[in-house]
Amino acid sequence: MNVANTQIQMRKGLLEFCVLHIISRGEVYTSDLIDELTQVQMIVVEGTLYPLLNRLKSASLVQYRWVESESGPPRKYYSITEEGKTFLGTLSETWNALVNSTLQITSKN
């Protein structure tokens, strides 16, 4: 079994939760998402992030608006919808329960 593959799968499983959480703080541009995720070693490439953002948009969890840029093409800024806030709240409850369960298991010798 390859530990790197398992690590990648763990990150992928948390990526949607983390992306929604970042967007919930306020309107965000894609490169800002990539920067924050990279800083915390949730290594993400645009090829992974854009399909995820499209799925979130299709599910009505996020929305975007185009903003003209003085230094290039227009930029797409993402924000969370009310439905997305509810969804994120449920994911947060699940995350807290999973962290608690995992700590209970991993703290035993």
C-alpha angles and dihedrals in degrees: 000000000000115000092201091059091051091049091051091050091050091052092046090052091055098039097088091050092049094046092051090047092052092047091048089065091064145299111323139188119227096246089054089055091050092048094052094044091048092049091058093044096251085134109212132173124200089250089064098040102049096057089047091051090048091052091049090049092048089051089052091241094120136021133195141207131202118241122192114240125212091209102046145327122349116283128230113227119196128212133175122254126221088257088051091052090053091047091049091050090056091047090050091054090050091047092051091050092048093049090049093048093045092050091050091053099041095045092063119091 
